[in-house]
Amino acid sequence: MYDCIVVGSGPAGGAAAYHLARRGRRVLVLEKEALPRYKPCGGGVSPQVQAWFDFDFTPAISLKLTQMVCTWQGGEAQVLELPPEQAVWMVRRDVFDNFLIQQAQQQGAQVAAQTPVTGLTWGGDCWQVHTPKGDFTAQYLIGCDGAKGSMAKWLGFQHRQQRIGAAIEVEAAMPNHALRAAHFDFGRVHNGYIWNFPKREGYSIGVGTFSLKRKQNLRAIGAAYAETFGVDFSQVKVYGHPLYCWQRHQRLHTQNALLAGEAACIVDPFTAEGIRPSLLTGMLAAQAIDRALNGVPEALADYSGQIQQAWGADMVWAKRLATLFYQMPHMAYEVAIKRPSALQRMGQILCGQLRYRDAAANGLKLLAAGLRVPTVFR
């Protein structure tokens, strides 16, 4: 019997497995796909995450970007130079996720790839995890199987609080390119933005929206944007995936089990950042399981509170800023992006050096004044 079974080998699952195995716990990771596996994702990672691990992520980083470029419908570029300590990591998810899993294996974690979970049974003192390759038993579970996974439903989280958006993305091969900036374009997508995040061997171009209330042809929007970088959408595979954004605080623990990563709906509702919160929740889930194994009865309940304190409390401000920004996006862009100081704060947020709550007071004041919104948002 394992101390913990982790379902899913993404950033949350890899982080959880690593930190549990490093503490000497018997850990099994179950992954439905063969490893390494591709995952549609822009691949931007805050350098802040290095502090949560005692190994060097350099082998898993494709590029470190030193510029952020913002435009409104392809117009005049607003350029922010990022100092070395703020350089945003660009990663390919097949490389990054597999690298993290390998670090967990070096600590003693076991990994079963191509092993989809088909169901769960609580046996009174342990979990039976059913797969086509047989049943596995563990005292604790961590569900890290992503936005579309089944673990949340099987564990009784049918009514997760979430804001569902959508994104499409292409990985376009562009050998020998010289782009070293993360590009963001606003105004062509309702309640969202377009991006180009270069990797060493090409571009990751995508379109994301935080609202499904308005029908939009994301593929056509993305194709037109991609042409400006010499990419033909008809010649590359287009991937689509949902965005399960943070909505409000919720319970993430149940009987000997936790949710982490996108299964816990922790995607940033303003930027759609998902890797950093996934790594954070995976690490905190591992710490909680370790405490529970040490006999601390409130350990799992404390995990839900930790996520609220460490991530959710800041996402309250992210949601408020997103509500204001996308209410009148053109005016908000003029106020919040074209101002050098505001753009600099956004860069600090993206690299993890500044929290929304620390920047929000001035940002909300500027947006509220510019948009003349009701004081309830201030």
DRENBAVEX-552632 format. One record per residue (C-alpha): x, y negated, z negated; residue in three letters. Coordinates in nm, 2 decimals, always signed. Each point is the difference from the previous one (the first is absolute). Last residue first. Layout:
N
- X/Y/Z/ala
...
This chain:
378
- -1.33/-5.02/+0.58/arg
- -0.24/+0.25/+0.16/phe
- -0.31/-0.10/-0.21/val
- +0.09/-0.36/+0.08/thr
- -0.19/+0.02/+0.33/pro
- +0.22/-0.04/+0.31/val
- +0.12/-0.33/+0.15/arg
- +0.23/+0.18/+0.24/leu
- +0.30/-0.22/-0.05/gly
- -0.05/-0.07/-0.37/ala
- -0.08/+0.37/-0.06/ala
- +0.30/+0.11/+0.20/leu
- +0.24/-0.24/-0.18/leu
- -0.13/+0.09/-0.34/lys
- -0.01/+0.37/+0.07/leu
- +0.37/-0.02/+0.11/gly
- +0.10/-0.21/-0.31/asn
- -0.15/+0.24/-0.25/ala
- +0.06/+0.31/+0.22/ala
- +0.38/+0.00/+0.00/ala
- +0.06/+0.16/-0.34/asp
- -0.31/+0.21/+0.02/arg
- +0.10/+0.12/+0.34/tyr
- +0.33/+0.13/-0.14/arg
- +0.34/-0.12/+0.12/leu
- +0.32/+0.19/+0.07/gln
- -0.17/+0.30/+0.16/gly
- +0.13/-0.05/+0.36/cys
- -0.35/-0.08/+0.13/leu
- -0.07/-0.24/-0.29/ile
- +0.33/-0.19/+0.05/gln
- -0.08/-0.03/+0.37/gly
- -0.35/-0.14/-0.08/met
- +0.17/-0.25/-0.24/arg
- +0.23/-0.12/+0.29/gln
- -0.30/-0.04/+0.23/leu
- -0.17/-0.22/-0.27/ala
- +0.31/-0.21/-0.04/ser
- +0.04/-0.04/+0.38/pro
- -0.36/-0.11/+0.05/arg
- -0.12/+0.15/+0.33/lys
- -0.11/+0.32/-0.18/ile
- -0.24/-0.10/-0.28/ala
- -0.16/-0.32/+0.11/val
- +0.01/+0.02/+0.38/glu
- -0.08/+0.38/-0.03/tyr
- -0.29/-0.08/-0.23/ala
- -0.14/-0.24/+0.26/met
- +0.02/+0.27/+0.26/his
- -0.12/+0.27/-0.23/pro
- -0.33/-0.15/-0.13/met
- -0.14/+0.27/-0.22/gln
- +0.30/+0.22/+0.07/tyr
- +0.24/-0.20/-0.23/phe
- -0.25/-0.05/-0.28/leu
- -0.10/+0.37/-0.04/thr
- +0.36/+0.11/+0.05/ala
- +0.12/-0.24/-0.27/leu
- -0.27/+0.14/-0.24/arg
- +0.09/+0.36/+0.09/lys
- +0.37/-0.06/-0.06/ala
- -0.08/-0.16/-0.33/trp
- -0.20/+0.30/-0.12/val
- +0.28/+0.21/+0.15/met
- +0.24/-0.14/-0.26/asp
- -0.21/+0.15/-0.28/ala
- -0.03/+0.32/+0.20/gly
- +0.38/+0.07/+0.03/trp
- +0.18/+0.03/-0.33/ala
- -0.29/-0.07/-0.24/gln
- -0.27/+0.20/+0.18/gln
- +0.24/+0.27/+0.09/ile
- +0.11/+0.02/-0.36/gln
- -0.36/+0.02/-0.13/gly
- -0.07/+0.30/+0.23/ser
- +0.32/+0.16/-0.12/tyr
- -0.09/-0.06/-0.37/asp
- -0.29/+0.24/+0.05/ala
- +0.24/+0.26/+0.12/leu
- +0.23/-0.04/-0.30/ala
- -0.27/-0.02/-0.27/glu
- +0.06/+0.35/-0.14/pro
- +0.38/-0.03/-0.03/val
- +0.11/+0.37/-0.02/gly
- +0.34/-0.01/+0.18/asn
- -0.18/+0.13/+0.31/leu
- -0.22/-0.30/-0.02/ala
- +0.31/-0.23/-0.01/arg
- +0.14/+0.17/+0.31/asp
- -0.33/-0.03/+0.17/ile
- -0.01/-0.38/-0.07/ala
- +0.36/-0.05/+0.11/gln
- -0.07/+0.18/+0.32/ala
- -0.32/-0.21/+0.06/ala
- +0.21/-0.31/-0.06/leu
- +0.25/+0.10/+0.27/met
- -0.27/+0.09/+0.25/gly
- -0.19/-0.32/-0.07/thr
- +0.30/-0.21/+0.07/leu
- +0.11/+0.19/+0.31/leu
- -0.36/-0.04/+0.14/ser
- -0.01/-0.36/-0.11/pro
- +0.32/-0.07/+0.20/arg
- -0.11/+0.20/+0.31/ile
- -0.34/-0.16/+0.04/gly
- +0.03/-0.36/+0.11/glu
- -0.33/-0.09/+0.17/ala
- +0.10/-0.37/-0.03/thr
- -0.31/-0.15/-0.17/phe
- -0.19/+0.30/-0.14/pro
- +0.33/+0.17/-0.12/asp
- -0.06/+0.38/+0.03/val
- -0.08/+0.16/-0.34/ile
- -0.29/+0.22/+0.09/cys
- +0.09/+0.29/-0.23/ala
- +0.03/+0.25/+0.28/ala
- +0.23/-0.27/+0.16/glu
- +0.26/+0.08/-0.26/gly
- -0.09/+0.18/-0.32/ala
- -0.29/+0.19/-0.15/leu
- +0.03/+0.18/-0.33/leu
- -0.08/+0.34/-0.15/ala
- -0.02/+0.19/-0.33/asn
- -0.38/-0.07/-0.03/gln
- -0.04/-0.34/+0.16/thr
- +0.21/-0.30/+0.07/his
- -0.02/-0.29/+0.25/leu
- -0.28/-0.21/-0.16/arg
- -0.06/-0.31/+0.18/gln
- +0.11/-0.37/+0.03/his
- -0.13/-0.18/+0.30/arg
- +0.02/+0.00/+0.38/gln
- +0.34/+0.12/+0.09/trp
- +0.02/+0.08/+0.37/cys
- -0.07/+0.34/+0.17/tyr
- +0.13/-0.08/+0.35/leu
- -0.12/+0.25/+0.26/pro
- +0.22/+0.15/+0.28/his
- +0.05/-0.03/+0.37/gly
- +0.29/+0.11/+0.21/tyr
- +0.07/-0.11/+0.36/val
- +0.24/+0.21/+0.21/lys
- +0.21/-0.20/+0.24/val
- -0.01/-0.08/+0.37/gln
- -0.34/-0.16/+0.01/ser
- +0.10/-0.23/-0.28/phe
- +0.26/-0.16/+0.22/asp
- +0.27/-0.17/-0.21/val
- +0.20/-0.29/+0.13/gly
- -0.01/-0.20/-0.32/phe
- -0.28/-0.24/+0.13/thr
- -0.17/+0.31/+0.14/glu
- -0.05/+0.13/-0.35/ala
- -0.23/-0.29/-0.09/tyr
- -0.24/+0.08/+0.29/ala
- +0.01/+0.37/-0.08/ala
- -0.07/-0.06/-0.37/gly
- -0.31/-0.20/+0.07/ile
- -0.12/+0.26/+0.25/ala
- +0.05/+0.28/-0.25/arg
- -0.16/-0.19/-0.28/leu
- -0.32/-0.04/+0.19/asn
- -0.20/-0.16/-0.28/gln
- -0.34/+0.07/-0.16/lys
- -0.06/-0.23/-0.29/arg
- -0.09/+0.14/-0.34/lys
- +0.31/+0.23/-0.01/leu
- +0.20/-0.23/-0.21/ser
- +0.37/+0.00/-0.10/phe
- +0.12/+0.00/+0.36/thr
- +0.33/+0.13/+0.14/gly
- +0.18/-0.01/+0.33/val
- +0.33/+0.17/+0.06/gly
- +0.34/-0.01/+0.17/ile
- +0.28/+0.21/-0.14/ser
- +0.30/-0.08/+0.23/tyr
- +0.30/+0.19/+0.11/gly
- +0.32/+0.19/-0.09/glu
- +0.12/-0.19/-0.30/arg
- -0.35/-0.08/-0.12/lys
- -0.19/-0.32/+0.09/pro
- -0.31/-0.10/-0.19/phe
- -0.24/-0.16/+0.25/asn
- -0.33/-0.11/-0.16/trp
- -0.36/-0.10/+0.06/ile
- -0.23/-0.15/-0.26/tyr
- -0.32/+0.05/-0.19/gly
- -0.34/-0.14/-0.09/asn
- -0.10/-0.04/+0.37/his
- +0.30/+0.07/+0.22/val
- +0.14/-0.25/+0.25/arg
- +0.05/-0.28/-0.25/gly
- +0.32/+0.12/-0.17/phe
- +0.33/+0.14/+0.13/asp
- +0.27/+0.15/-0.22/phe
- +0.36/+0.08/+0.11/his
- +0.26/+0.16/-0.22/ala
- +0.33/-0.12/+0.13/ala
- +0.33/+0.17/+0.10/arg
- -0.07/+0.05/+0.38/leu
- +0.31/+0.08/+0.19/ala
- -0.13/+0.30/+0.21/his
- +0.25/+0.27/+0.09/asn
- -0.26/+0.26/+0.06/pro
- -0.36/-0.10/+0.01/met
- -0.22/+0.31/-0.06/ala
- -0.35/-0.11/-0.09/ala
- -0.16/+0.13/-0.32/glu
- -0.37/-0.09/+0.03/val
- -0.25/-0.10/-0.26/glu
- -0.37/-0.03/-0.07/ile
- -0.15/-0.12/-0.33/ala
- -0.32/+0.02/-0.19/ala
- -0.16/-0.15/-0.31/gly
- -0.18/+0.15/-0.30/ile
- -0.03/-0.19/-0.32/arg
- +0.01/+0.25/-0.29/gln
- -0.16/+0.10/-0.33/gln
- +0.00/+0.37/+0.00/arg
- -0.35/+0.16/-0.02/his
- +0.08/+0.37/+0.07/gln
- +0.28/+0.01/-0.26/phe
- -0.10/+0.35/-0.14/gly
- +0.33/+0.18/+0.04/leu
- -0.12/+0.17/+0.32/trp
- -0.09/-0.33/+0.15/lys
- +0.33/-0.17/-0.09/ala
- +0.19/+0.30/+0.13/met
- -0.16/+0.01/+0.34/ser
- +0.24/-0.22/+0.19/gly
- -0.10/-0.29/+0.24/lys
- +0.17/-0.28/-0.19/ala
- +0.31/+0.20/-0.10/gly
- +0.07/+0.34/-0.13/asp
- +0.17/-0.11/-0.32/cys
- -0.22/+0.18/-0.25/gly
- +0.21/+0.08/-0.31/ile
- -0.08/+0.32/-0.19/leu
- +0.08/+0.14/-0.34/tyr
- +0.03/+0.34/-0.18/gln
- +0.08/+0.17/+0.33/ala
- -0.10/+0.31/+0.19/thr
- +0.04/+0.08/+0.37/phe
- -0.24/+0.21/+0.21/asp
- +0.08/+0.17/+0.33/gly
- +0.15/-0.10/+0.33/lys
- -0.33/-0.13/+0.14/pro
- -0.01/-0.23/-0.30/thr
- -0.18/-0.02/-0.33/his
- +0.12/-0.20/-0.30/val
- -0.09/+0.16/-0.33/gln
- +0.02/-0.26/-0.28/trp
- +0.08/+0.07/-0.36/cys
- -0.15/+0.03/-0.35/asp
- -0.36/+0.07/+0.07/gly
- +0.04/+0.15/+0.34/gly
- -0.07/-0.31/+0.21/trp
- -0.03/+0.11/+0.36/thr
- +0.12/-0.19/+0.31/leu
- -0.06/+0.02/+0.37/gly
- +0.15/+0.04/+0.35/thr
- +0.35/-0.14/-0.06/val
- +0.20/+0.00/+0.32/pro
- +0.34/+0.18/+0.00/thr
- +0.20/-0.09/+0.31/gln
- +0.27/-0.11/-0.24/ala
- +0.06/+0.16/-0.35/ala
- +0.25/-0.20/-0.20/val
- +0.17/+0.09/-0.32/gln
- +0.14/-0.27/-0.23/ala
- +0.35/+0.07/-0.14/gly
- +0.17/-0.34/-0.01/gln
- +0.14/+0.06/+0.34/gln
- -0.35/+0.07/+0.11/gln
- -0.12/-0.34/-0.12/ala
- +0.28/-0.17/+0.20/gln
- -0.11/+0.20/+0.31/gln
- -0.36/-0.12/-0.05/ile
- +0.13/-0.36/+0.00/leu
- +0.19/+0.06/+0.32/phe
- -0.31/+0.16/+0.16/asn
- -0.21/-0.30/-0.08/asp
- +0.26/-0.25/+0.14/phe
- +0.08/+0.20/+0.32/val
- -0.36/+0.08/+0.11/asp
- -0.11/-0.34/-0.13/arg
- +0.24/-0.19/+0.22/arg
- +0.13/-0.28/-0.21/val
- +0.04/-0.38/+0.01/met
- +0.15/-0.15/-0.32/trp
- -0.07/-0.36/-0.07/val
- +0.30/-0.22/-0.06/ala
- -0.07/-0.19/-0.33/gln
- +0.34/+0.06/-0.16/glu
- +0.17/-0.10/+0.33/pro
- -0.18/-0.34/+0.01/pro
- -0.30/-0.01/+0.23/leu
- -0.03/-0.27/+0.27/glu
- -0.36/-0.10/+0.05/leu
- -0.11/-0.10/+0.35/val
- -0.34/-0.16/+0.09/gln
- -0.04/+0.07/+0.38/ala
- -0.21/-0.23/+0.21/glu
- -0.28/+0.19/+0.18/gly
- -0.07/+0.37/+0.04/gly
- -0.35/-0.02/-0.14/gln
- +0.13/-0.17/-0.31/trp
- +0.36/+0.10/-0.06/thr
- +0.21/+0.13/-0.29/cys
- +0.37/+0.11/+0.01/val
- +0.17/+0.16/-0.30/met
- +0.38/+0.03/+0.02/gln
- +0.27/+0.21/-0.16/thr
- -0.13/+0.34/+0.08/leu
- +0.18/+0.31/-0.13/lys
- -0.01/+0.28/+0.26/leu
- -0.06/+0.37/+0.01/ser
- +0.02/+0.07/-0.37/ile
- +0.01/+0.37/-0.11/ala
- +0.37/+0.03/-0.03/pro
- +0.01/-0.32/-0.21/thr
- -0.25/+0.13/-0.27/phe
- +0.28/+0.03/-0.26/asp
- -0.08/+0.22/-0.30/phe
- -0.10/-0.09/-0.35/asp
- -0.36/-0.10/+0.08/phe
- -0.25/-0.27/-0.12/trp
- +0.25/-0.29/+0.06/ala
- +0.01/+0.09/+0.37/gln
- -0.37/-0.08/+0.03/val
- +0.07/-0.38/-0.02/gln
- +0.14/+0.02/+0.36/pro
- -0.36/-0.03/+0.12/ser
- -0.08/+0.24/+0.27/val
- -0.15/-0.06/+0.35/gly
- -0.07/+0.31/+0.19/gly
- -0.29/-0.12/+0.22/gly
- -0.16/+0.34/-0.06/cys
- -0.13/+0.29/+0.20/pro
- +0.14/+0.31/-0.17/lys
- +0.23/+0.25/+0.18/tyr
- +0.09/+0.32/-0.17/arg
- +0.34/+0.13/-0.12/pro
- -0.11/+0.25/-0.10/leu
- -0.28/+0.22/+0.13/ala
- -0.35/-0.12/-0.10/glu
- -0.23/+0.10/-0.28/lys
- +0.24/-0.09/-0.28/glu
- +0.00/+0.16/-0.35/leu
- +0.27/-0.13/-0.24/val
- +0.08/+0.23/-0.29/leu
- +0.16/-0.12/-0.32/val
- +0.15/+0.17/-0.30/arg
- +0.10/-0.28/-0.23/arg
- +0.36/-0.08/-0.08/gly
- -0.03/-0.38/-0.03/arg
- +0.15/-0.04/+0.34/arg
- -0.26/+0.24/+0.13/ala
- -0.28/-0.23/-0.12/leu
- +0.16/-0.32/+0.14/his
- +0.07/+0.16/+0.34/tyr
- -0.34/+0.17/+0.03/ala
- -0.19/-0.32/-0.08/ala
- +0.21/-0.21/+0.24/ala
- -0.04/+0.25/+0.28/gly
- -0.37/+0.02/-0.06/gly
- -0.05/-0.37/-0.01/ala
- +0.23/-0.06/+0.31/pro
- -0.17/+0.27/+0.20/gly
- +0.03/+0.37/-0.08/ser
- -0.36/+0.09/-0.09/gly
- -0.14/+0.21/-0.28/val
- +0.22/-0.01/-0.30/val
- -0.02/+0.31/-0.22/ile
- +0.11/-0.05/-0.36/cys
- +0.14/+0.21/-0.28/asp
- +0.01/+0.30/+0.23/tyr
- -0.12/+0.35/-0.09/met
